[in-house]
């Protein structure tokens, strides 16, 4: 390919040039230059319309760009030319999921798993689909296979934990919590980490409620009353400093069911249990940040603690 006098002269000799163009396109994708990669892949397809790899990679780029209908067309053409292309079936299923069409995604993902039973991408996406379609037990079985194929993949670990929670939280709480801790060790920040923290907090709240029975949890009410007293003795800047510190600790997960675990703070004297820190976060979110809640599911206990505070004042 040469550029001169406003013209593009293309000399195409076949297989080797096709492979070279594909490699250049993949290199551009790896460098974070998708527009250039797309232009090269589109040119390649004009010259080699039956290039399944060009169709597959261009389909991925379009799917990532949100052009889901065009992506599906490219990927359907790809699997028509190469029905054994498992990753293209995965990409076709993912495009359907992104288009909120799980019923279209399912046959594509089942085909991918049939072609490559140990393909972690196929297994992970198929398991995610089953979870979305309210089949958590089936999702657990598929995601366990995905974990065996890719034991260090945080998305697989998170998805398996979510499926275990949905299938039977009572039976799988400990295993799911262990998986979520692995996720947070692998990716301590970002969207995946935030999802893992929310799921871990759900498990902690469930365990706390189960250990104290139905109704209001006395230990939580006591912790919230203590937190109210602490915040009442601080000025606004001090309250913010406490909330920042305890929230940073909370991002790593709080074992609220383990009273033997204690923490010391720079902003407050004494030692605190994980439950006490959770109560400080809950009330700080409400009173310092003006949020509706702190995400711990303490609504009833907060109202009881506030009622008790008003009664004693």
C-alpha positions in Angstrom: 0.0 0.0 0.0 1.5 3.3 -1.0 0.2 6.9 -0.8 1.1 9.5 -3.5 -0.5 12.5 -5.2 -3.7 12.0 -3.2 -4.0 8.4 -4.4 -3.8 5.1 -2.5 -2.2 2.4 -4.6 -2.8 -1.1 -3.2 -0.8 -4.2 -4.3 -2.2 -7.4 -2.9 -0.5 -10.7 -3.3 -2.6 -12.9 -1.1 -2.1 -15.0 2.1 1.1 -13.4 3.4 -0.2 -9.9 3.0 -3.5 -10.9 4.7 -1.6 -12.2 7.7 0.6 -9.2 7.9 -2.4 -6.9 7.8 -4.1 -8.9 10.6 -1.0 -8.7 12.7 -0.7 -4.9 12.2 -4.4 -4.6 13.2 -4.0 -6.7 16.3 -0.9 -4.6 17.2 -3.0 -1.4 16.9 -5.7 -2.8 19.1 -3.1 -3.7 21.8 -1.7 -0.2 21.6 -5.2 1.2 22.2 -5.7 2.6 18.7 -9.0 1.0 17.7 -9.9 3.6 15.0 -6.8 2.8 13.0 -7.2 -1.0 13.6 -10.8 -0.7 12.4 -9.8 1.1 9.2 -7.2 -1.5 8.5 -9.6 -4.4 9.1 -12.3 -2.8 6.9 -9.7 -2.4 4.1 -8.6 -6.0 4.6 -12.2 -7.2 4.3 -12.7 -5.3 1.0 -9.7 -7.2 -0.3 -10.5 -10.5 1.4 -14.2 -10.7 2.2 -13.9 -14.3 3.5 -11.2 -13.5 6.1 -12.9 -14.9 9.2 -10.2 -13.4 11.5 -10.8 -10.0 10.1 -14.5 -10.4 10.5 -14.0 -11.6 14.1 -11.8 -8.8 15.2 -13.8 -6.1 13.5 -16.9 -7.6 15.1 -15.2 -7.3 18.5 -14.3 -3.6 17.9 -17.8 -2.8 16.8 -19.3 -4.6 19.8 -16.9 -2.7 22.2 -18.0 0.6 20.5 -21.7 -0.2 21.1 -22.5 -0.9 17.4 -24.2 -4.1 18.4 -26.3 -4.7 15.3 -23.3 -4.3 13.0 -21.1 -6.4 15.3 -23.7 -9.2 15.2 -23.8 -9.1 11.3 -20.0 -9.4 11.2 -19.8 -12.2 13.7 -22.7 -14.1 12.1 -20.8 -13.9 8.8 -17.6 -15.1 10.6 -19.3 -18.2 12.1 -21.0 -19.0 8.8 -17.6 -19.1 7.2 -15.9 -20.8 10.1 -18.4 -22.7 12.3 -15.6 -24.0 14.5 -14.5 -20.5 15.6 -15.4 -20.8 19.3 -14.3 -17.3 20.2 -16.5 -15.8 17.5 -19.5 -17.6 19.0 -18.5 -16.2 22.4 -18.3 -12.7 20.9 -21.6 -13.2 19.1 -23.2 -14.2 22.4 -21.6 -11.2 24.2 -23.0 -8.8 21.6 -26.4 -10.2 22.2 -26.0 -9.8 25.9 -25.0 -6.2 25.5 -28.1 -5.7 23.3 -30.2 -7.1 26.2 -31.2 -10.2 24.1 -30.2 -13.1 26.3 -32.5 -15.5 24.3 -30.3 -14.8 21.3 -27.1 -15.1 23.3 -27.8 -18.5 24.7 -27.4 -20.7 21.5 -24.2 -18.9 20.6 -22.7 -19.4 24.0 -23.8 -23.0 24.2 -22.2 -23.6 20.8 -18.9 -22.0 22.0 -18.8 -24.3 25.1 -19.6 -27.3 22.9 -16.7 -26.5 20.6 -14.2 -25.7 23.4 -15.4 -27.2 26.7 -12.4 -25.6 28.6 -12.5 -22.2 27.0 -12.6 -19.8 30.0 -14.2 -16.9 28.1 -17.0 -19.2 26.8 -17.6 -20.7 30.2 -17.5 -17.4 32.0 -19.9 -15.7 29.6 -22.3 -18.7 29.5 -22.3 -18.8 33.3 -23.1 -15.1 33.5 -26.0 -15.7 31.1 -27.4 -18.5 33.2 -27.2 -16.2 36.3 -29.0 -13.4 34.4 -31.7 -15.9 33.5 -32.3 -16.9 37.1 -30.6 -20.3 36.8 -28.0 -19.9 39.6 -27.4 -23.6 40.3 -26.7 -24.2 36.6 -24.5 -21.1 36.6 -22.5 -22.4 39.5 -21.7 -25.7 37.7 -20.5 -23.8 34.6 -18.5 -21.2 36.5 -16.7 -23.9 38.5 -15.5 -25.2 35.2 -14.4 -21.6 34.3 -12.6 -21.3 37.5 -10.7 -24.6 36.8 -9.7 -23.2 33.4 -8.7 -19.8 34.7 -8.2 -19.9 38.4 -6.8 -16.4 38.7 -9.4 -14.6 36.7 -11.1 -12.0 39.0 -14.2 -11.8 36.8 -14.7 -15.6 37.0 -14.2 -15.6 40.8 -16.7 -12.7 41.2 -19.2 -14.3 38.9 -18.9 -17.7 40.8 -19.4 -15.9 44.1 -22.4 -14.1 42.8 -23.9 -17.4 41.5 -23.2 -19.1 44.9 -25.0 -16.3 46.7 -28.0 -16.5 44.4 -28.1 -20.3 44.6 -28.1 -20.7 48.3 -26.6 -18.1 50.5 -27.0 -20.1 53.7 -25.1 -23.1 52.3 -22.4 -21.2 50.3 -21.7 -18.0 52.4 -18.2 -19.1 53.5 -17.1 -20.2 50.0 -18.5 -17.1 48.3 -16.8 -14.8 50.9 -13.5 -16.5 50.3 -13.8 -16.0 46.5 -14.6 -12.3 47.0 -11.5 -11.9 49.2 -9.5 -13.3 46.4 -11.1 -10.9 44.0 -10.2 -7.9 46.2 -6.6 -9.2 46.5 -6.3 -9.4 42.7 -8.1 -6.1 41.9 -8.4 -3.8 45.0 -9.9 -0.9 43.1 -12.3 -0.4 40.2 -15.7 -1.6 39.2 -15.0 -5.3 39.9 -13.7 -4.5 43.3 -16.8 -2.4 44.1 -19.0 -5.3 43.1 -17.0 -7.7 45.2 -17.3 -5.4 48.2 -21.1 -5.1 47.8 -21.4 -8.8 47.6 -19.1 -9.3 50.6 -21.2 -6.8 52.6 -24.4 -8.7 51.7 -22.8 -11.9 53.1 -21.7 -10.1 56.2 -25.2 -8.7 56.8 -26.8 -12.0 56.2 -24.5 -13.8 58.6 -25.1 -11.1 61.2 -28.8 -11.3 60.9 -28.7 -15.1 61.0 -26.6 -15.1 64.2 -28.9 -12.7 66.0 -32.3 -13.9 64.6 -35.0 -11.9 63.0 -36.0 -8.4 63.9 -33.6 -5.6 65.1 -30.1 -6.7 65.8 -29.1 -5.5 69.3 -25.4 -5.4 68.5 -26.0 -3.2 65.5 -28.3 -0.8 67.5 -25.6 -0.6 70.2 -22.9 0.1 67.6 -25.0 2.8 66.0 -25.8 4.5 69.3 -22.0 4.6 70.1 -21.4 6.1 66.6 -24.0 8.8 67.3 -22.2 9.7 70.5 -18.9 9.8 68.8 -20.1 12.0 66.0 -21.9 14.3 68.4 -18.6 15.1 70.1 -16.8 16.1 66.9 -16.8 19.2 64.8 -17.7 18.9 61.0 -14.1 18.6 59.9 -13.3 15.9 62.5 -16.4 14.0 61.4 -15.2 14.0 57.8 -11.8 12.9 58.8 -13.2 9.9 60.7 -15.5 9.0 57.9 -12.6 9.1 55.4 -10.4 6.9 57.5 -13.1 4.2 58.4 -14.3 4.2 54.8 -10.8 3.4 53.6 -10.6 0.5 55.9 -14.1 -0.6 54.9 -13.0 -0.8 51.2 -10.9 -3.8 52.2 -13.9 -5.6 53.7 -15.2 -5.6 57.3 -15.6 -8.9 59.1 -18.6 -7.7 61.1 -19.3 -11.2 62.6 -15.8 -11.4 64.2 -15.8 -9.3 67.4 -12.3 -10.6 68.2 -10.9 -8.5 65.2 -10.1 -4.9 66.3 -8.8 -1.8 64.6 -7.1 1.4 65.8 -7.7 4.7 64.2 -5.6 7.9 63.8 -8.7 10.1 64.1 -10.2 8.5 67.2 -8.7 7.0 70.4 -9.3 3.4 71.5 -9.9 0.3 69.5 -13.0 -0.7 67.4 -14.6 -3.8 66.1 -15.5 -4.2 62.4 -19.1 -3.8 63.3 -18.4 -0.5 65.1 -16.6 0.7 62.0 -19.5 -0.3 59.9 -21.8 1.7 62.1 -19.5 4.8 61.8 -19.6 4.4 58.0 -23.4 4.0 58.0 -24.0 7.1 60.1 -21.3 9.1 58.5 -22.8 8.4 55.0 -26.1 9.7 56.3 -25.1 12.6 58.6 -21.8 13.8 57.0 -22.4 13.1 53.3 -26.2 13.4 53.3 -26.7 10.0 51.7 -29.9 7.9 52.1 -27.9 5.1 53.7 -24.4 3.6 53.9 -25.1 0.4 52.1 -25.1 -1.9 55.2 -28.8 -2.7 55.4 -29.1 -1.1 58.9 -32.2 0.9 58.2 -34.3 -0.5 61.1 -31.4 -0.3 63.5 -30.6 3.3 62.6 -34.2 4.3 63.3 -34.1 2.6 66.6 -30.8 4.2 67.6 -32.1 7.6 66.6 -35.3 7.0 68.6 -33.2 6.0 71.7 -31.1 9.0 71.3 -34.1 11.4 71.2 -35.7 9.6 74.2 -32.5 10.1 76.3 -32.0 13.8 75.3 
